[in-house]
Amino acid sequence: MSRIEDWATATQKHEGFYKGSRSYRNNSPGNFRYTKYTASLGANKGKDDKNFIIYNSYEIGFNALKQFLTDACNGELRAYRPDMTLLQFYGVYAPSADGNSPKNYATFIANSLGVPISLQIKYLLDIQDNFLPHTMKVLSQRDPIWAGDYIGKTKVTIGKQGCTITCISMLSDYYNCFHTPAWMADNLRFTADAKLFWQSVSEKLCFDFTWRGYSPDYVKIDAAIKDPETAVILEVENYHWVVALSKVPLTKIYRIADPWTGSKGLSTRYRYISGYATFKTKK
């Protein structure tokens, strides 16, 4: 799955798609001018008094926007090249000569997608999460259901120091043998200060712990992300663990599922990556 739909959604928001706006009235989230090309993207009612296309429905207009973005990334449009950066793309899509700010537009889209404005648009066809949203729960160690539970035989709670086992719990969902962080706290093995014995993952779960790296080996991390049988969690700032979902191309930035917030985000919310651990489907 590409980031095209996310890009289209962010574009719709920036274009001001709300009741009463031009894009809303015209069922055109991309606010397209009427051309032979934009007319070819879906059933339409022609154009309004300012030469903006009017699509027959919102669904048609949104699909037209997605197709336009896809065609731009594939080099099928004369004005756009696949190696354009987002900033260059918006210099054409929303030129300053028309009273726009291409940099502000590009920055809004880049922030929405979690990528830099220097990203070449062709990569937006290929960015994908190793763990799709419907195949992996995103959990928080601070969920009141288990936040107060002790880890192993210690007096350390999951809410305070359960980031590692919450990551393991998320992975257990990905590998189709889901157990909660509370189950992990009761069934895995830990040191006296609540640190996980990694090998206990292999002993108790349907997937194996394979490697613990004490510094970031980006080649191994990236290879793990690309392999659907392999999962990787990242240690950040020498104290916290997060699940790596995908890599932002041409960077050392990763999309992550963060057990502290219970949400997805970017690894740049932390200062640096200090280590990693990998896991693999049992044979």
C-alpha positions as MATLAB code, in Angstrom:
seq = 'MSRIEDWATATQKHEGFYKGSRSYRNNSPGNFRYTKYTASLGANKGKDDKNFIIYNSYEIGFNALKQFLTDACNGELRAYRPDMTLLQFYGVYAPSADGNSPKNYATFIANSLGVPISLQIKYLLDIQDNFLPHTMKVLSQRDPIWAGDYIGKTKVTIGKQGCTITCISMLSDYYNCFHTPAWMADNLRFTADAKLFWQSVSEKLCFDFTWRGYSPDYVKIDAAIKDPETAVILEVENYHWVVALSKVPLTKIYRIADPWTGSKGLSTRYRYISGYATFKTKK';
ca = [
       0.000    0.000    0.000;
       1.429    3.363   -1.043;
       1.153    6.727    0.672;
      -0.956    8.119   -2.202;
      -4.236    7.964   -0.266;
      -2.623    9.677    2.732;
      -1.194   12.302    0.381;
      -4.593   12.868   -1.199;
      -6.207   13.230    2.220;
      -3.601   15.801    3.292;
      -4.099   17.690    0.014;
      -7.845   17.759    0.561;
      -7.310   19.268    4.005;
      -4.878   21.914    2.764;
      -7.180   22.866   -0.102;
      -9.894   23.722    2.421;
     -12.437   21.003    1.726;
     -15.335   22.065    3.946;
     -19.020   22.746    3.428;
     -19.409   25.826    1.258;
     -15.853   25.865   -0.138;
     -15.202   25.678   -3.877;
     -13.580   22.242   -3.655;
     -16.544   20.982   -1.588;
     -19.133   22.395   -4.018;
     -17.265   20.899   -6.957;
     -16.622   17.480   -5.362;
     -12.961   18.114   -6.132;
     -10.648   17.648   -3.115;
      -7.672   18.567   -5.310;
      -9.356   21.773   -6.514;
      -8.409   20.966  -10.118;
      -8.760   23.321  -13.030;
     -10.746   21.933  -15.952;
      -8.479   20.366  -18.584;
      -8.787   17.407  -20.926;
      -6.660   15.454  -18.477;
      -8.621   16.273  -15.300;
     -11.862   15.613  -17.191;
     -10.521   12.183  -18.148;
     -10.085   11.266  -14.476;
     -13.793   10.787  -13.795;
     -17.390   11.611  -14.604;
     -17.965   15.352  -14.336;
     -20.386   18.195  -14.983;
     -17.934   20.437  -16.759;
     -16.530   23.529  -15.051;
     -17.602   26.388  -12.829;
     -17.319   30.109  -13.567;
     -13.621   30.111  -12.592;
     -12.696   27.117  -14.777;
     -12.531   24.608  -11.914;
     -13.787   21.107  -12.737;
     -16.985   19.810  -11.125;
     -16.999   16.051  -10.512;
     -20.234   14.121  -10.174;
     -19.488   12.910   -6.644;
     -16.957   13.229   -3.870;
     -15.785    9.640   -4.435;
     -15.058   10.386   -8.088;
     -13.208   13.575   -7.174;
     -11.094   11.882   -4.500;
     -10.194    9.035   -6.850;
      -9.284   11.614   -9.487;
      -6.891   13.248   -7.031;
      -5.290    9.895   -6.192;
      -4.875    9.094   -9.889;
      -3.322   12.495  -10.561;
      -0.774   12.006   -7.765;
       0.010    8.496   -8.983;
       0.496    9.703  -12.557;
       2.799   12.498  -11.337;
       4.934   10.003   -9.402;
       5.130    7.704  -12.442;
       6.273   10.459  -14.795;
       3.109   10.356  -16.882;
       2.399   14.086  -16.653;
       4.362   16.618  -18.683;
       4.730   19.163  -15.882;
       5.896   16.706  -13.208;
       8.920   14.432  -12.910;
       9.246   11.434  -10.568;
      12.530   12.817   -9.200;
      10.913   16.095   -8.159;
      11.034   16.802   -4.444;
       7.812   17.668   -2.667;
       8.982   21.279   -2.602;
       9.535   21.270   -6.376;
       6.204   19.514   -6.924;
       4.310   22.262   -5.129;
       6.206   24.899   -7.049;
       4.232   23.587  -10.034;
       1.012   22.456   -8.350;
       0.565   25.653   -6.328;
       2.921   28.251   -7.866;
       3.767   31.444   -6.059;
       2.655   33.367   -9.157;
      -0.917   32.426   -8.217;
      -0.508   33.803   -4.701;
       0.439   30.474   -3.111;
       3.356   29.526   -0.887;
       4.817   26.302   -2.338;
       7.088   25.902    0.691;
       4.227   26.166    3.172;
       2.146   23.735    1.123;
       5.029   21.253    0.815;
       5.792   21.547    4.541;
       2.157   20.844    5.445;
       2.067   17.747    3.225;
       5.489   16.539    4.394;
       4.490   16.883    8.053;
       1.228   15.039    7.375;
       3.064   12.150    5.724;
       6.018   12.106    8.107;
       8.608   12.751    5.415;
      11.033   15.609    4.594;
      10.120   18.180    1.919;
      13.281   17.051    0.105;
      11.755   13.595   -0.525;
      11.419   12.772   -4.208;
       7.762   12.132   -5.009;
       8.447    8.786   -6.700;
       9.166    7.278   -3.287;
       5.617    7.970   -2.147;
       4.543    5.056   -4.350;
       6.761    2.683   -2.398;
       6.578    3.749    1.249;
       4.710    1.099    3.182;
       4.402   -0.169    6.705;
       5.751   -3.623    7.370;
       2.914   -3.990    9.885;
      -0.372   -2.937    8.340;
      -2.845   -1.241   10.708;
      -5.351   -4.133   10.557;
      -2.707   -6.747   11.386;
      -1.071   -5.197   14.436;
      -2.637   -3.594   17.467;
      -0.934   -0.409   18.657;
      -0.848   -0.531   22.457;
       0.134    1.741   25.327;
       2.048    0.568   28.377;
       0.046    3.189   30.293;
      -3.337    1.640   29.478;
      -5.107    1.442   32.869;
      -6.033   -2.178   32.140;
      -2.425   -3.217   32.851;
      -0.396   -0.107   33.702;
      -0.403   -0.955   37.421;
       0.588   -4.612   36.998;
       4.026   -5.655   38.216;
       6.624   -6.985   35.805;
       7.605  -10.511   36.802;
       8.410  -10.775   40.509;
       9.559   -7.152   40.731;
       7.764   -4.123   42.104;
       8.212   -2.268   38.793;
       4.952   -1.591   36.942;
       4.211   -1.941   33.250;
       3.186    1.708   33.147;
       6.607    2.763   34.400;
       8.962    0.377   32.626;
       6.881   -1.887   30.404;
       7.796   -0.468   27.015;
       9.695   -3.612   25.973;
       6.942   -6.085   26.798;
       4.323   -3.785   25.292;
       6.318   -3.859   22.046;
       6.487   -7.657   22.315;
       2.721   -7.715   22.861;
       2.211   -5.713   19.662;
       4.453   -8.133   17.793;
       2.486  -11.081   19.163;
      -0.567   -9.643   17.437;
       1.364   -9.299   14.175;
       2.483  -12.920   14.432;
      -1.083  -14.074   15.214;
      -0.543  -15.279   18.781;
      -1.687  -12.202   20.666;
      -1.065  -11.825   24.389;
      -1.479   -8.634   26.397;
       1.368   -6.794   28.146;
      -0.054   -8.156   31.413;
       0.354  -11.719   30.108;
       3.910  -10.895   29.070;
       4.634   -9.565   32.565;
       3.400  -12.837   34.096;
       4.918  -15.310   31.643;
       8.220  -13.981   30.317;
      11.401  -13.955   32.395;
      13.016  -10.819   33.812;
      16.041   -9.649   35.775;
      15.684   -8.310   39.292;
      15.373   -4.773   37.873;
      12.623   -5.772   35.393;
      14.804   -6.078   32.271;
      13.603   -8.709   29.813;
      15.474  -11.961   29.239;
      15.173  -11.885   25.455;
      15.354  -15.654   25.000;
      12.152  -16.071   27.005;
      10.300  -14.659   23.974;
      11.364  -17.727   21.982;
      10.427  -19.998   24.888;
       6.891  -18.685   25.353;
       5.674  -17.231   22.054;
       5.057  -18.245   18.442;
       8.023  -16.242   17.145;
      11.727  -16.235   17.964;
      14.029  -13.579   19.335;
      17.016  -13.501   16.946;
      19.346  -10.600   17.740;
      20.021   -7.735   20.149;
      22.172   -4.944   18.756;
      23.702   -2.413   21.141;
      24.180    0.221   18.437;
      22.042    0.988   15.371;
      23.038   -1.213   12.406;
      20.871    0.435    9.764;
      21.562   -2.235    7.145;
      20.200   -4.952    9.441;
      17.324   -2.788   10.666;
      16.249   -1.945    7.111;
      16.535   -5.570    6.002;
      14.330   -6.634    8.919;
      11.676   -4.073    7.986;
      11.549   -5.340    4.391;
      11.166   -8.997    5.415;
       7.534   -9.824    6.315;
       8.690  -12.712    8.522;
      10.998  -10.473   10.529;
      10.127   -7.728   13.001;
      12.368   -5.143   14.611;
      12.021   -2.970   17.677;
      14.248    0.041   18.240;
      15.862    1.225   21.440;
      15.854    5.018   21.610;
      17.949    7.203   23.896;
      19.280    4.082   25.698;
      16.089    3.589   27.716;
      12.906    3.213   25.661;
      11.703    0.687   23.074;
       9.411    1.258   20.086;
       8.233   -0.935   17.191;
       9.686   -0.022   13.776;
       6.990    0.068   11.081;
       8.794    1.437    8.035;
      11.685    3.642    6.957;
      11.365    7.090    5.418;
      13.362    6.794    2.165;
      16.764    8.494    1.944;
      16.816    9.122    5.697;
      17.585    7.369    8.968;
      14.073    8.171   10.161;
      11.536    5.431   10.931;
       7.824    5.305   11.414;
       7.187    3.753   14.784;
       4.481    2.452   17.082;
       5.306    3.996   20.440;
       4.103    2.172   23.584;
       4.463    5.354   25.641;
       1.834    7.192   23.617;
      -0.012    4.189   22.231;
       0.145    5.757   18.768;
       2.162    5.844   15.574;
       4.706    8.545   14.845;
       8.275    9.183   13.750;
      11.506    8.169   15.442;
      12.547   11.831   15.347;
      10.431   12.408   18.466;
      13.501   10.921   20.199;
      17.034   12.288   19.913;
      18.709    9.132   18.622;
      18.438    5.387   18.109;
      20.746    3.517   20.483;
      20.064   -0.130   19.629;
      17.616   -2.662   18.238;
      16.295   -6.216   18.547;
      14.976   -8.522   15.836;
      12.454  -11.359   15.816;
      11.431  -13.933   13.253;
       8.641  -16.395   12.501;
       9.276  -19.801   14.050;
      10.251  -22.497   11.553;
];
